Amino acid sequence: MKRLDIVLAVILSVMMLIAVSCTKTASPSALSTISQSPATNTPTSIPPMDATPGTPGAANDDIVYPPGGFTYRSNVHQQGQPDWPPVPQNEITLATTSSTIDIQYREYIETKAGETRNNIIFLNGRSAPDILDPLQINYVAVGLPDGISIQKDQQMYGGIGGQDKKSARIVLKIFIASQVKPGEYPFSIHLEYDGKEIGSIPCTVKVLE
């Protein structure tokens, strides 16, 4: 009888060790709050707004500063100058507690390792009375892979010169480390306001060879 008790005790001990081991190795989805960069609303040192395609150090998704407020370089058209390739953007509608908000952003981004890309969130909250201040929306990256990080660089109200207080544009800077291997890296960005989740938008970064 004692031998049976010893055998049972050993079996229980082994089962407990297996359970603890499984608990330690479980890996939850990566969750990272997208924080404000220290240099908020400070233009980055990039080639001037009138730089043409092929200018060293310039890209179509550079953030430039025309009179109406910041935007992509490709959105600025100057007479007598060739246009930059457009920045592809998607539109999505998210439901709030009272209505909806419309969002335009880059869902799919192609880049090389070691580069930084910009993703402007154009947010329209005019039909959502519960969103009193769209600049107070928080952004949380879920499932962000190792080697890719996101930082909120700057933001302003929408409209010409930021006059529309029910819409906003937010620059998210996406940093791709030099060691990230070629491939597609999907994740999502969750939007939260006043402690409640509004919804999420899917994103994919494709690192080129």
N, C-alpha and C positions, 0 to 999 in steps of 0.2 A: 504493500500500500504506500509506504514511504517513497519507494522508487517511482511509482506512478505520480505522486505529488511532485517529485523533483522534475520529472519529465514535463509535466504540465507547466510548472514554473518557468522552465527553460523556454518552452514554446511561447508563453506569454511575453517573456522578456524579449525574444527575437521579434515578435510581432510589434511590440512597442518601439523597438529600435528602427524597424522598417518604416513605421508611421512617422517617426521623427525625421528620418532621412528624407522621406517624400516631402514633408512639409518644408524642409530647408531648401530643397532643389526646385520647388515650384517657382516659376518666374512670372510675375504679373506684368500686364502691359505697361510699357513706359509711359509715365505721365509727367509732363513738364509745363509749369506755368510760364507763359511767354512774358518776360519782364521788360520794363522800359530800359532802353540803353541810357548810359550816363549822359551822352552828348545829344540830348533831345532837341529836336528842331534846329540842329546845326548842320548846314549843308556839308556833305562830304567833299573832299578834294578830288574832283573828277574833271575831265575835259569840259570846256565851256558848252553852253546850250546849243551853239551853232556848229558844233563839231559834226562832220559828215561821216557817213559809213566808211569804215576802214581806218578811222583815226585810232592810233594806239591808245589803249586804256579805256576806250569808250565802248558802250554797249547799248542796245536798244532799250534795256530795262533800267538804265541809270535813272536816278531821281533828279529831275531838273526843276527849276523854279521860275516859270513864267508868271506874269502879273496875277493871274487868276488863282494861283496856288500850285503846290507841287504836283507833278505827274511823271509818267514815263517819258524818256527822251523821244520815243517813237510817236508820242502824241503831239509833238511840236512840229509844225510844218512851216518851213520858211521859204519865201519866194526865191526862186533861182537855185535852191539847194535840193539835192536828192533826198528822198524820204528814207528813214530807217525802216527795216522790216517791222511790222506790227507785233505787239506782244499779245499772243492768244489769251483770251479770257473767257471764263464761264459765268453763267448766271444761275443763281439758286435762290429759292424762297424758303425761309424758315418761319415756323409758326411760333408766336409768342402767346402769353396768357390771354391777350385780348384781340390780337390780329396777326399780321405777318410783317416781316422785314425782308427786303430784297438785297441780295449781295452779288457783287461782281468781283471776281478774283481770278488768280491763275491756279487752275486745278492741276495742270501737268507742266512741269518745268524740266527742260533739258539743260545740262550744264556739264562742266568738267570738274574733276576732283581738284580741291584747292581754291575754288572760286566762291564768290558770294553773289547771290541773286536777290532781287527785290520782288516782293509780292504786295501790291497795293490792294487793300480791302476797301472797295467802294460800297458803303452801306447806306441804304435808304430806309429810314424808320418813320417816314411821315404818316404811315397808316397804323402805327403802333403807339397808342397813347400811353401804354405802360412803360415804354422806353423814354424816360424823361430827358436823359442825356446820353447820346450814343457814344460819347468819348469815355464813358464809365464802363463800357462793356469789357470784360476780361476775356483773354484768349488762352486756351490751354491745349498744348500739343499732346496727343495720345498716340502711342505706338511709334514715337520718333526713334529711328535706328541710331546705333552708335556712330559717331563721327559727323552727324548732322544736327545742328542746333539752330534755334530761331530766336530772334530778339525783336521786340517792338522798337522801331527806330524813331518814328515821329507820327503825329496825327494832327488833324485839323477838322473843323466842321466843313460840311459840303457847300456847294454853290460857289459862285464867283467870290473869291476873297474870304471864304468861310462864313458867309452870311446865313446859310441854312443850318439852323441849330438842331434839326431833326434828321440830318444826314451827316455822314462823316467819311473821311478817307484815312486809312491807317497803313503805314508802311511796315511790313514785316521783312526783316533781313534774314535770309537763310544762308547759313555758313556751312560749306561742305569741306571737310578736312581732306588734306592731301592723300591720306591713306585709304579713303573710301574706295572700294573696288567698283568697277563698272557694273551697272545693273539698275533695276527699278526698285525704288524704296517708297512704298505707300505708307501713309499715316493719316491722321485726321486732326482738325483743329476744332475744339469745342468752344462755343461762345456762352458766357455766363453774365447775367446781369442781376444785381441786387440779390446775390446768393442763389439764384436759380439758373438752371441750364436752359438756354434758348434752343440749342440744336448744334449740329456739327456739320462741317464741310470737308469733303474728302480731298486729299492732296497726294500727289506722287512726284518725287524727284527722280529723274533718270540721269544717272551719271554715265557719261559717254566714255568710250575708249580713249 
